[in-house]
Amino acid sequence: MDAIYRVEGHRVTTSPNAAGPWDPSMQHGSAPAALAVWAAEAIPTAVPMRIARVTIDLMRPVPVAPLTLESEVLREGRKIQLCAIRLRAGNVVVVSAHVLKIKTQALQLPSETGDIAVELPGPDQARQEQPSFSSSAFVTGVSMRAARGRFGVPGPGAIWYRADRPLVEGAAVSQAMRAVVAADFCNGTSAVLDFEQWTFLNADLTVSMAREPVGDWMLLDAESWIGPDGAGLAMARLADVRGYFGRAVQSLVIEKR
């Protein structure tokens, strides 16, 4: 199975390609985040809508193992739809996600409300980046181009990401899925601590989008703040080749290796 997941009804088969850098038996956070978005997008709406916000709570480490997928509409309105997506490993909820969709409509807006351009090298001009120290099965299916800084090197960074491997078998990778795949790399894009000496896993991920992104490449223009008591925060402005379109935030759990 080349794709990360095969979904058959509520049953989810997980490929070994879902594995992340912290533990080979644990999924990279981008994988279940993308699956939750796929499940939310599959829920029909009465009028055209798109995803405006995704909140992923990683309740427990997500194993590279079969999962059960549950979807629920919490609020159905004329202008919004709020969905709940849960992933279970056995009887244990490992991911709880809430996805907000907003009605799409054509608006005549003032010119000053247009996209803010990215004043950094685009994906074709940026440096190829594939750090060996944080290699994992999932990361091998993601291309990186560094516009500023280096992946995993302490300091703010700006890196373009492209999901190259299919995420759900038989389904195209949607633009919202591409955005959340990139967004979960916030903590590596703007590392503050040495990857070899510290772990800084994210316990959650929130992505908010002012518009639907375009193209295959997503930019994280990121920075991290580390507190003195085991918690931290990784944040990024999200952009595509048209300009900035969203924000991503992760809560970090800091531990010495």
N, C-alpha and C positions, 0 to 999 in steps of 0.2 A: 504494500500500500504506500504510494508516494505521498498522498495527502496526510496531513496531521491527524484528521479524524474521518471516520466513516459513521454516519448517523443513520440509523434504521429505527424509525419511530422514536421511542424514548431511549433506546440503547445507543451508546456511543462507544465505538472501538477506537482506542488511542494508539497511534503509531509511536515507535521508539523515537521518532524525529521530534516529538514534543518535549524531550528532556532539556532542562535548563542547566546553567553553569554551576549552581550551588550544590546540587546533588543529582546524580544521574537517574535516580528513581523518582525525581520530582519534576513536574512540568515547568517550563518557562512560563512566566505570567502572561506573556503575549498570547499564548495559545488558548487558554480558557477565556481570556478577554475577547478574543476574536470569535470564539464559538458562541459566547453569550450574545454578541452583536448579531451574528448570523441568525441565531434563534429569534431574537427580537425582530429582525427585519422580516422574518418569515410570518410573523403575526399580521394578518390583514388589517387595514384601516378603512374607515368609511369614506374618507377623502384622502387625496395624496398627502403624505407626511414624510418627513425625514428625521433621522436621529439628530438631536441637538445636544444630548448629554448622556454619558455612560458612567455609572459608578459601579466598580467591581470591588467587593470585599472578599479577600482571600481568607476564608474562615480557618482553613487548615492547609498544610502542604497538599497540593493537588498531585496525586500519584500518576505515574505513567502506567495506567491500568484502565479497564473498562469503567465507564461512568454512566449515570442515569441523568437525562436532561428533562427538566420540568419548566414549563412556561405558563405564565398567568398574566392576565390584564388586570391591573389594579385600578385604573381610571380610564374610562373611555369617554372622550368629549368631542365636541365639534372642532376644537382647535388643538387639543393635545391627546396623546395616548401615553400612559405610564405602564410599563411592563416590568414584571419580576421574572428573572431567570435564575434557576438553581441547578447546580451540578452536584450530584451525590456520588460518593465512592462507597459502595455498599449502602448502608443506611445513614451514612454521615454526610451532611451538607459540607462541601469543601469550598464552594463558590456561591456567593449570593450577589446577584447583580440587579440593578435597577436602571432601566433605559427609558429615557424621555424622548418622545417624538413630537414634533411641532408641525402643524399644517403648513404646506408650501403654497405660496401664492405670488404672482408677479406684482411687484411694487415699483412705482416710479419714485426713486429716491434721489435726494440731492447728490451732486457729484462728489462732494467732500466725504461722503460715507463709503467711498470705494475702498478696495483692498490696499493695505499698507505693503509696499514692495519690500522684498528681502534684499538687503544690501550686503550680501555675502555670496561667495562662489556658489553657483548652481551645481546640481549633481554631476553634470558633464565636466565641470571645471575643478571640482573638489578632489581631494586626495583619496585614493582607495584605502579603506580601513578594514582590516579583518584581524583583530587582536587574538593571538594564540592563547594568552593566559586566561581568557574567559570563553574559550571555545566550548560549544555544546552542540548537541544534535540540532536543536532548534536554530541556533545562530548560524549554522552552515546553510540554512535556507533563507538567509537575510543578507542582502548586499548593503554595505555601508560606504559613505563618502564623507570625509571630514572637511567641513568648511572652515571650522575654527577649533583649535584644541585637538585632543586625541581621546579616543574611547578608553575609559578606565584610568586616564592620567588625571591627577588632582587638578581641579580648577573648572570653571565654566566651559562649556563646549557647545558647538553647533554641528550636528551630524545629520546627513541625509540617510534615510532608511528605505529599503524596498523589499517587500515580501516576495520572494521568488518561488516558494513552494506552495502548492495548493493547500488550503487550510481545511476545507470540508470537501470530501470527495464528491465530484459531480457538480460542484457549485463554483461560480466565479468568486474571486476575492473582491468584495465590495469596497467602495471608497471609505466608508466608516470602519470596516475591518482593517484596512491599511493604516488608518489613523491610530487605532488602538494598539496594533502591533508595534508601531513605532513608539507610541507614548510609553509603553512599559519599559523602554530602554532609558528613561530619564536618569535613573540612578547611576547607570554606567556612563552616560553621556557627560555628566557633570560630577564625577566622583570627587569626594573630598578626602577619602581615606584610601590607603593602599589595599588593593584587592587581595594581595597575598597575605596580609596580616589581619584584615577585618572582613566581616560580612555585613552587608547593608541591604537586606532583603526588603522589598516593599510589602506591606500588609494590605494595601488597597491601591486603587487607581481610579481617578476621576478625569474624564476627558469631556470638555465642553467645546462645541463647534458653532461659530456664527454662521457658517455656510458649509455646504458639502465640499470636501476637498476634491481636487482634480489630479489626474495623472498617477503614475506608479510610485513616485518618490515623495516621501514625507520628511520634512525637516524638524528636528528638535533643537531649539535654541534654548539651552538649559542651564540651570544652576542648582546647587544643593546647599542646604543649611543643616548643620549637625548640632544638636543640643548636647548638654553635658551628662544626661541621665539615661542614655540608651535609645533615644528617639531622634529622628531627623526628618527632613522634608526635601524632596526633589521636585522641581518645578520646571516647566518649559513652555515657551510659545511654540505653537505648531504652525507650520507653513507648508505650502506647496509651491510650484513654479509660478503661480499667479500672485502669491503674497501670503501674509499671515491670516489664519482662519480660526485658530482655537488656542486652548490652554490645556495643559495636563499637569496633574499634581499626584504625587505619591507620598504616603506616610512610610517612613523607613524604621526598621528595627535594627539597631546597631549592636554588634557583638564582636568580641575578640575571637579570632580563630584558635 
